[in-house]
Amino acid sequence: MSDGYIRLIPTDREWQPTPEGAAAATACVARLFSGPEDDVEEVEYEFYDRVTLIDAGENTTRISCSNCNGDLDVEWLNDLIEENGESFDSMDVSVPCCGAVVSLDSLRYDWPVGFARFEVSAMNPTRAKYELDAEELADVTALLGHPVAQIVAHY
């Protein structure tokens, strides 16, 4: 069985909220999936010690180089993660297409991914409008005290 996630991360990859802000934002996201036709298996937050890849899982099928526009095999990213784990001390990598050193967050992914030291995730959410809209993201932003980006993942 597969799992779907909505993952919310700060737009600044180093930024982390207070524990109180994290708890309030998590409760807010849980409420967004609590209507009569809505459900969510689990909503939780996580702090990371290092900048961590917040990926889109199987949604990501294409990555393009920010230097030469060449295609990068998704397996290249998977191998990089297997070598280094999902956390990074440096975002700079040498890409196989042209050999340039680029930042992982400058690559173009066909589904949004992000890098962060904090996330709120909703596992297997269901409702008529699956993704959070601008107003809902603004509510989470207000509770955290920092703008957020939304990553939709499928594993």
N, CA and C atoms as a LAMMPS dump frame, in Angstrom:
ITEM: TIMESTEP
0
ITEM: NUMBER OF ATOMS
465
ITEM: BOX BOUNDS ff ff ff
-5.0000000000000000e+02 5.0000000000000000e+02
-5.0000000000000000e+02 5.0000000000000000e+02
-5.0000000000000000e+02 5.0000000000000000e+02
ITEM: ATOMS id mol type element x y z
1 1 1 N 0.839 -1.187 0
2 1 2 C 0 0 0
3 1 3 C 0.878 1.241 0
4 2 1 N 0.471 2.231 -0.729
5 2 2 C 1.259 3.461 -0.824
6 2 3 C 0.732 4.513 0.151
7 3 1 N 1.586 5.492 0.411
8 3 2 C 1.24 6.588 1.311
9 3 3 C 1.445 7.917 0.602
10 4 1 N 0.55 8.849 0.87
11 4 2 C 0.667 10.204 0.37
12 4 3 C 0.889 11.157 1.531
13 5 1 N 1.638 12.208 1.275
14 5 2 C 1.948 13.193 2.315
15 5 3 C 1.814 14.603 1.77
16 6 1 N 1.381 15.487 2.628
17 6 2 C 1.554 16.915 2.423
18 6 3 C 2.593 17.328 3.454
19 7 1 N 3.693 17.907 2.971
20 7 2 C 4.818 18.267 3.831
21 7 3 C 5.018 19.778 3.739
22 8 1 N 4.982 20.443 4.868
23 8 2 C 5.157 21.896 4.927
24 8 3 C 6.507 22.207 5.554
25 9 1 N 7.267 23.062 4.866
26 9 2 C 8.605 23.402 5.346
27 9 3 C 8.815 24.912 5.287
28 10 1 N 9.679 25.443 6.146
29 10 2 C 10.018 26.867 6.062
30 10 3 C 10.716 27.167 4.744
31 11 1 N 10.507 28.361 4.212
32 11 2 C 11.159 28.748 2.966
33 11 3 C 12.659 28.994 3.15
34 12 1 N 13.098 29.257 4.364
35 12 2 C 14.527 29.37 4.688
36 12 3 C 14.959 28.016 5.245
37 13 1 N 15.837 27.336 4.541
38 13 2 C 16.172 25.955 4.913
39 13 3 C 16.808 25.809 6.285
40 14 1 N 17.378 26.862 6.842
41 14 2 C 18.018 26.788 8.166
42 14 3 C 17.056 27.128 9.315
43 15 1 N 15.933 27.748 9.008
44 15 2 C 15.04 28.283 10.035
45 15 3 C 14.277 27.168 10.755
46 16 1 N 14.096 27.336 12.064
47 16 2 C 13.276 26.427 12.867
48 16 3 C 12.369 27.245 13.78
49 17 1 N 11.128 26.783 13.971
50 17 2 C 10.212 27.497 14.864
51 17 3 C 10.47 27.126 16.322
52 18 1 N 9.746 27.793 17.191
53 18 2 C 9.743 27.38 18.597
54 18 3 C 8.947 26.079 18.694
55 19 1 N 9.152 25.305 19.739
56 19 2 C 8.331 24.098 19.923
57 19 3 C 6.836 24.431 20.001
58 20 1 N 6.507 25.573 20.601
59 20 2 C 5.102 25.977 20.705
60 20 3 C 4.519 26.289 19.328
61 21 1 N 5.291 26.985 18.501
62 21 2 C 4.853 27.279 17.144
63 21 3 C 4.674 26.012 16.327
64 22 1 N 5.598 25.068 16.494
65 22 2 C 5.502 23.787 15.783
66 22 3 C 4.232 23.04 16.183
67 23 1 N 3.941 23.01 17.475
68 23 2 C 2.738 22.314 17.958
69 23 3 C 1.467 23.002 17.46
70 24 1 N 1.452 24.33 17.467
71 24 2 C 0.271 25.073 17.005
72 24 3 C 0.041 24.85 15.509
73 25 1 N 1.105 24.879 14.721
74 25 2 C 0.976 24.663 13.275
75 25 3 C 0.503 23.246 12.984
76 26 1 N 0.99 22.286 13.729
77 26 2 C 0.586 20.889 13.551
78 26 3 C -0.892 20.717 13.872
79 27 1 N -1.349 21.329 14.944
80 27 2 C -2.772 21.261 15.303
81 27 3 C -3.634 21.919 14.234
82 28 1 N -3.156 23.02 13.681
83 28 2 C -3.879 23.718 12.618
84 28 3 C -4.028 22.815 11.392
85 29 1 N -2.945 22.181 10.973
86 29 2 C -2.994 21.29 9.805
87 29 3 C -3.942 20.127 10.076
88 30 1 N -3.91 19.567 11.27
89 30 2 C -4.817 18.458 11.61
90 30 3 C -6.276 18.902 11.473
91 31 1 N -6.588 20.126 11.905
92 31 2 C -7.963 20.639 11.8
93 31 3 C -8.418 20.786 10.352
94 32 1 N -7.479 21.046 9.451
95 32 2 C -7.827 21.212 8.035
96 32 3 C -8.361 19.921 7.412
97 33 1 N -8.117 18.802 8.061
98 33 2 C -8.559 17.504 7.559
99 33 3 C -9.554 16.847 8.512
100 34 1 N -10.354 17.668 9.192
101 34 2 C -11.268 17.115 10.195
102 34 3 C -12.739 17.356 9.867
103 35 1 N -13.06 17.617 8.613
104 35 2 C -14.451 17.809 8.216
105 35 3 C -15.174 16.486 8.057
106 36 1 N -16.463 16.522 7.736
107 36 2 C -17.25 15.297 7.619
108 36 3 C -16.74 14.33 6.549
109 37 1 N -16.211 14.835 5.458
110 37 2 C -15.691 13.979 4.38
111 37 3 C -14.162 13.938 4.382
112 38 1 N -13.544 14.5 5.416
113 38 2 C -12.092 14.647 5.452
114 38 3 C -11.473 13.707 6.471
115 39 1 N -10.207 13.36 6.233
116 39 2 C -9.514 12.481 7.164
117 39 3 C -8.009 12.647 6.962
118 40 1 N -7.261 12.298 7.96
119 40 2 C -5.811 12.248 7.873
120 40 3 C -5.356 11.174 8.854
121 41 1 N -4.417 10.359 8.424
122 41 2 C -3.935 9.274 9.27
123 41 3 C -3.101 9.79 10.431
124 42 1 N -2.242 10.778 10.127
125 42 2 C -1.352 11.298 11.161
126 42 3 C -0.818 12.655 10.734
127 43 1 N -0.724 13.58 11.68
128 43 2 C -0.066 14.864 11.441
129 43 3 C 0.972 15.023 12.539
130 44 1 N 2.199 15.28 12.12
131 44 2 C 3.28 15.424 13.095
132 44 3 C 4.299 16.431 12.599
133 45 1 N 5.146 16.871 13.517
134 45 2 C 6.237 17.748 13.122
135 45 3 C 7.552 17.099 13.491
136 46 1 N 8.603 17.558 12.812
137 46 2 C 9.927 17.022 13.097
138 46 3 C 10.974 18.116 12.925
139 47 1 N 11.875 18.177 13.89
140 47 2 C 13.04 19.051 13.819
141 47 3 C 14.22 18.196 13.354
142 48 1 N 15.041 18.744 12.472
143 48 2 C 16.231 18.047 11.994
144 48 3 C 17.465 18.806 12.445
145 49 1 N 18.521 18.071 12.815
146 49 2 C 19.778 18.694 13.226
147 49 3 C 20.491 19.364 12.061
148 50 1 N 20.336 18.796 10.865
149 50 2 C 21.004 19.312 9.667
150 50 3 C 19.964 19.548 8.583
151 51 1 N 20.337 20.314 7.578
152 51 2 C 19.446 20.541 6.441
153 51 3 C 19.151 19.185 5.795
154 52 1 N 17.866 18.915 5.61
155 52 2 C 17.403 17.604 5.156
156 52 3 C 16.568 17.747 3.89
157 53 1 N 16.742 16.81 2.97
158 53 2 C 15.932 16.783 1.762
159 53 3 C 14.496 16.423 2.128
160 54 1 N 13.575 17.261 1.728
161 54 2 C 12.141 16.997 1.876
162 54 3 C 11.662 16.715 0.455
163 55 1 N 11.617 15.447 0.115
164 55 2 C 11.388 15.07 -1.276
165 55 3 C 9.916 14.829 -1.577
166 56 1 N 9.655 14.597 -2.853
167 56 2 C 8.292 14.319 -3.312
168 56 3 C 8.087 12.835 -3.576
169 57 1 N 9.059 12.016 -3.187
170 57 2 C 8.933 10.57 -3.364
171 57 3 C 8.818 10.19 -4.83
172 58 1 N 7.888 9.302 -5.116
173 58 2 C 7.688 8.799 -6.476
174 58 3 C 7.154 9.856 -7.432
175 59 1 N 6.683 10.981 -6.907
176 59 2 C 6.217 12.057 -7.786
177 59 3 C 7.353 12.62 -8.641
178 60 1 N 8.562 12.609 -8.097
179 60 2 C 9.705 13.144 -8.832
180 60 3 C 10.153 12.141 -9.884
181 61 1 N 10.011 12.517 -11.132
182 61 2 C 10.431 11.644 -12.228
183 61 3 C 11.458 12.324 -13.127
184 62 1 N 11.699 13.615 -12.9
185 62 2 C 12.626 14.349 -13.762
186 62 3 C 13.329 15.435 -12.964
187 63 1 N 14.636 15.539 -13.18
188 63 2 C 15.457 16.586 -12.574
189 63 3 C 16.295 17.189 -13.694
190 64 1 N 16.367 18.526 -13.746
191 64 2 C 17.17 19.222 -14.756
192 64 3 C 18.267 20.025 -14.072
193 65 1 N 19.394 20.082 -14.734
194 65 2 C 20.549 20.822 -14.229
195 65 3 C 20.314 22.327 -14.349
196 66 1 N 20.666 23.048 -13.311
197 66 2 C 20.525 24.506 -13.322
198 66 3 C 21.651 25.172 -14.095
199 67 1 N 22.694 24.429 -14.434
200 67 2 C 23.819 24.999 -15.171
201 67 3 C 23.682 24.799 -16.678
202 68 1 N 23.384 23.57 -17.12
203 68 2 C 23.371 23.286 -18.56
204 68 3 C 21.992 22.872 -19.087
205 69 1 N 21.006 22.794 -18.206
206 69 2 C 19.647 22.347 -18.554
207 69 3 C 19.575 20.87 -18.924
208 70 1 N 20.651 20.143 -18.743
209 70 2 C 20.651 18.708 -19.036
210 70 3 C 19.804 17.942 -18.045
211 71 1 N 19.338 16.788 -18.48
212 71 2 C 18.555 15.926 -17.595
213 71 3 C 19.482 15.148 -16.673
214 72 1 N 19.069 15.038 -15.431
215 72 2 C 19.773 14.225 -14.45
216 72 3 C 18.878 13.034 -14.12
217 73 1 N 19.431 11.867 -14.124
218 73 2 C 18.676 10.672 -13.794
219 73 3 C 18.261 10.742 -12.323
220 74 1 N 17.015 10.445 -12.043
221 74 2 C 16.525 10.451 -10.652
222 74 3 C 17.348 9.479 -9.812
223 75 1 N 17.838 8.414 -10.436
224 75 2 C 18.685 7.459 -9.709
225 75 3 C 19.971 8.116 -9.217
226 76 1 N 20.461 9.142 -9.93
227 76 2 C 21.634 9.875 -9.47
228 76 3 C 21.356 10.5 -8.108
229 77 1 N 20.174 11.118 -7.952
230 77 2 C 19.798 11.704 -6.667
231 77 3 C 19.627 10.611 -5.615
232 78 1 N 18.989 9.517 -5.989
233 78 2 C 18.82 8.405 -5.041
234 78 3 C 20.164 7.862 -4.572
235 79 1 N 21.132 7.744 -5.488
236 79 2 C 22.473 7.287 -5.108
237 79 3 C 23.144 8.285 -4.169
238 80 1 N 22.965 9.57 -4.447
239 80 2 C 23.532 10.617 -3.6
240 80 3 C 22.969 10.519 -2.182
241 81 1 N 21.675 10.285 -2.092
242 81 2 C 21.024 10.139 -0.788
243 81 3 C 21.515 8.878 -0.082
244 82 1 N 21.667 7.807 -0.841
245 82 2 C 22.157 6.563 -0.238
246 82 3 C 23.571 6.743 0.302
247 83 1 N 24.407 7.495 -0.412
248 83 2 C 25.777 7.763 0.034
249 83 3 C 25.821 8.651 1.263
250 84 1 N 25.017 9.718 1.266
251 84 2 C 25.117 10.769 2.278
252 84 3 C 23.984 10.802 3.276
253 85 1 N 22.946 10.013 3.066
254 85 2 C 21.745 10.158 3.859
255 85 3 C 20.933 11.318 3.302
256 86 1 N 19.844 11.64 3.943
257 86 2 C 18.974 12.714 3.463
258 86 3 C 19.372 14.081 4.016
259 87 1 N 20.39 14.126 4.894
260 87 2 C 20.835 15.389 5.479
261 87 3 C 22.171 15.793 4.881
262 88 1 N 22.373 17.115 4.763
263 88 2 C 23.546 17.617 4.068
264 88 3 C 24.234 18.71 4.874
265 89 1 N 25.563 18.628 4.939
266 89 2 C 26.354 19.71 5.508
267 89 3 C 26.608 20.768 4.442
268 90 1 N 26.712 20.326 3.194
269 90 2 C 26.905 21.229 2.065
270 90 3 C 25.883 20.871 0.997
271 91 1 N 25.297 21.883 0.393
272 91 2 C 24.304 21.667 -0.665
273 91 3 C 24.976 21.552 -2.036
274 92 1 N 26.27 21.82 -2.113
275 92 2 C 26.971 21.808 -3.389
276 92 3 C 27.335 20.393 -3.817
277 93 1 N 27.01 20.073 -5.073
278 93 2 C 27.325 18.772 -5.65
279 93 3 C 27.825 18.961 -7.076
280 94 1 N 28.615 18.014 -7.519
281 94 2 C 29.061 17.987 -8.911
282 94 3 C 28.046 17.155 -9.689
283 95 1 N 27.464 17.751 -10.717
284 95 2 C 26.431 17.061 -11.495
285 95 3 C 27.068 16.287 -12.65
286 96 1 N 26.544 15.1 -12.94
287 96 2 C 27.158 14.258 -13.976
288 96 3 C 26.947 14.761 -15.4
289 97 1 N 25.959 15.588 -15.641
290 97 2 C 25.661 16.029 -17.005
291 97 3 C 26.754 16.927 -17.575
292 98 1 N 27.257 17.873 -16.769
293 98 2 C 28.253 18.82 -17.273
294 98 3 C 29.448 18.988 -16.34
295 99 1 N 29.413 18.311 -15.183
296 99 2 C 30.517 18.381 -14.241
297 99 3 C 30.55 19.628 -13.38
298 100 1 N 29.592 20.528 -13.563
299 100 2 C 29.561 21.763 -12.773
300 100 3 C 29.215 21.453 -11.314
301 101 1 N 29.665 22.321 -10.437
302 101 2 C 29.271 22.238 -9.036
303 101 3 C 28.099 23.194 -8.852
304 102 1 N 26.959 22.636 -8.463
305 102 2 C 25.739 23.417 -8.265
306 102 3 C 25.136 23.065 -6.918
307 103 1 N 24.255 23.918 -6.452
308 103 2 C 23.543 23.657 -5.21
309 103 3 C 22.352 22.745 -5.5
310 104 1 N 22.128 21.774 -4.629
311 104 2 C 20.993 20.86 -4.806
312 104 3 C 19.668 21.597 -4.923
313 105 1 N 19.552 22.714 -4.21
314 105 2 C 18.278 23.438 -4.271
315 105 3 C 18.161 24.325 -5.507
316 106 1 N 19.203 24.382 -6.341
317 106 2 C 19.101 25.127 -7.598
318 106 3 C 18.669 24.222 -8.758
319 107 1 N 18.718 22.911 -8.556
320 107 2 C 18.269 21.988 -9.601
321 107 3 C 16.77 22.147 -9.783
322 108 1 N 16.285 21.81 -10.958
323 108 2 C 14.847 21.918 -11.243
324 108 3 C 14.223 20.529 -11.191
325 109 1 N 13.279 20.373 -10.286
326 109 2 C 12.586 19.105 -10.062
327 109 3 C 11.178 19.234 -10.652
328 110 1 N 10.674 18.17 -11.305
329 110 2 C 9.353 18.278 -11.926
330 110 3 C 8.235 18.392 -10.894
331 111 1 N 8.456 17.917 -9.685
332 111 2 C 7.551 18.149 -8.559
333 111 3 C 8.373 18.877 -7.508
334 112 1 N 7.804 19.878 -6.866
335 112 2 C 8.591 20.618 -5.875
336 112 3 C 9.168 19.711 -4.783
337 113 1 N 10.435 19.957 -4.467
338 113 2 C 11.106 19.371 -3.318
339 113 3 C 11.678 20.542 -2.532
340 114 1 N 12.16 20.279 -1.343
341 114 2 C 12.75 21.341 -0.553
342 114 3 C 13.827 20.808 0.36
343 115 1 N 14.462 21.712 1.044
344 115 2 C 15.504 21.384 2.008
345 115 3 C 15.21 22.194 3.252
346 116 1 N 15.202 21.531 4.397
347 116 2 C 14.781 22.229 5.612
348 116 3 C 15.318 21.523 6.85
349 117 1 N 15.228 22.244 7.968
350 117 2 C 15.567 21.663 9.271
351 117 3 C 14.312 21.472 10.122
352 118 1 N 13.145 21.625 9.474
353 118 2 C 11.871 21.45 10.171
354 118 3 C 10.802 21.137 9.139
355 119 1 N 9.849 20.293 9.532
356 119 2 C 8.683 20.054 8.679
357 119 3 C 7.474 19.654 9.509
358 120 1 N 6.301 19.976 8.971
359 120 2 C 5.025 19.448 9.453
360 120 3 C 4.526 18.559 8.331
361 121 1 N 4.146 17.317 8.661
362 121 2 C 3.672 16.42 7.606
363 121 3 C 2.315 15.837 7.971
364 122 1 N 1.482 15.733 6.953
365 122 2 C 0.161 15.099 7.085
366 122 3 C 0.209 13.832 6.246
367 123 1 N 0.018 12.677 6.899
368 123 2 C 0.099 11.382 6.22
369 123 3 C -1.277 10.921 5.772
370 124 1 N -1.387 10.6 4.501
371 124 2 C -2.618 10.083 3.893
372 124 3 C -3.83 10.978 4.145
373 125 1 N -3.675 12.271 3.827
374 125 2 C -4.824 13.164 3.991
375 125 3 C -5.837 12.957 2.868
376 126 1 N -7.101 13.118 3.197
377 126 2 C -8.157 13.062 2.188
378 126 3 C -9.143 14.191 2.452
379 127 1 N -9.518 14.856 1.386
380 127 2 C -10.557 15.872 1.393
381 127 3 C -10.765 16.297 -0.055
382 128 1 N -11.811 17.045 -0.302
383 128 2 C -12.14 17.432 -1.68
384 128 3 C -10.968 18.156 -2.343
385 129 1 N -10.404 19.165 -1.656
386 129 2 C -9.203 19.825 -2.208
387 129 3 C -8.012 19.324 -1.4
388 130 1 N -7.231 18.488 -2.057
389 130 2 C -6.147 17.762 -1.392
390 130 3 C -5.067 18.694 -0.867
391 131 1 N -4.512 19.523 -1.745
392 131 2 C -3.432 20.41 -1.339
393 131 3 C -3.973 21.595 -0.545
394 132 1 N -3.113 22.18 0.272
395 132 2 C -3.508 23.362 1.018
396 132 3 C -3.506 24.567 0.077
397 133 1 N -4.482 25.454 0.257
398 133 2 C -4.546 26.644 -0.583
399 133 3 C -3.747 27.779 0.066
400 134 1 N -3.693 28.905 -0.612
401 134 2 C -2.886 30.048 -0.154
402 134 3 C -3.314 30.536 1.225
403 135 1 N -4.62 30.565 1.486
404 135 2 C -5.108 31.02 2.793
405 135 3 C -4.695 30.051 3.903
406 136 1 N -4.793 28.776 3.633
407 136 2 C -4.391 27.776 4.637
408 136 3 C -2.885 27.83 4.896
409 137 1 N -2.111 28.017 3.842
410 137 2 C -0.665 28.165 4.026
411 137 3 C -0.339 29.432 4.805
412 138 1 N -1.105 30.489 4.587
413 138 2 C -0.911 31.731 5.338
414 138 3 C -1.221 31.521 6.821
415 139 1 N -2.231 30.71 7.124
416 139 2 C -2.555 30.408 8.529
417 139 3 C -1.392 29.677 9.208
418 140 1 N -0.814 28.705 8.516
419 140 2 C 0.334 27.969 9.07
420 140 3 C 1.527 28.906 9.218
421 141 1 N 1.738 29.761 8.229
422 141 2 C 2.812 30.755 8.287
423 141 3 C 2.667 31.631 9.525
424 142 1 N 1.457 32.091 9.791
425 142 2 C 1.221 32.961 10.946
426 142 3 C 1.533 32.245 12.256
427 143 1 N 1.162 30.987 12.35
428 143 2 C 1.41 30.223 13.586
429 143 3 C 2.891 29.918 13.784
430 144 1 N 3.59 29.652 12.692
431 144 2 C 5.022 29.368 12.801
432 144 3 C 5.851 30.636 12.94
433 145 1 N 5.373 31.718 12.323
434 145 2 C 6.144 32.951 12.31
435 145 3 C 7.142 33 11.167
436 146 1 N 6.902 32.196 10.119
437 146 2 C 7.802 32.158 8.974
438 146 3 C 7.053 31.56 7.786
439 147 1 N 7.284 32.073 6.556
440 147 2 C 6.606 31.517 5.377
441 147 3 C 6.949 30.045 5.16
442 148 1 N 5.984 29.308 4.613
443 148 2 C 6.173 27.884 4.356
444 148 3 C 5.945 27.559 2.883
445 149 1 N 6.562 26.47 2.463
446 149 2 C 6.35 25.892 1.136
447 149 3 C 5.701 24.527 1.332
448 150 1 N 4.965 24.091 0.327
449 150 2 C 4.24 22.822 0.377
450 150 3 C 4.868 21.818 -0.585
451 151 1 N 5.157 20.642 -0.075
452 151 2 C 5.696 19.547 -0.877
453 151 3 C 4.663 18.425 -0.838
454 152 1 N 4.228 17.963 -2.005
455 152 2 C 3.277 16.856 -2.088
456 152 3 C 4.066 15.612 -2.465
457 153 1 N 4.033 14.606 -1.597
458 153 2 C 4.851 13.414 -1.796
459 153 3 C 4 12.147 -1.859
460 154 1 N 4.511 11.182 -2.599
461 154 2 C 3.866 9.869 -2.705
462 154 3 C 4.958 8.805 -2.614
463 155 1 N 4.761 7.832 -1.716
464 155 2 C 5.752 6.747 -1.529
465 155 3 C 5.074 5.406 -1.68
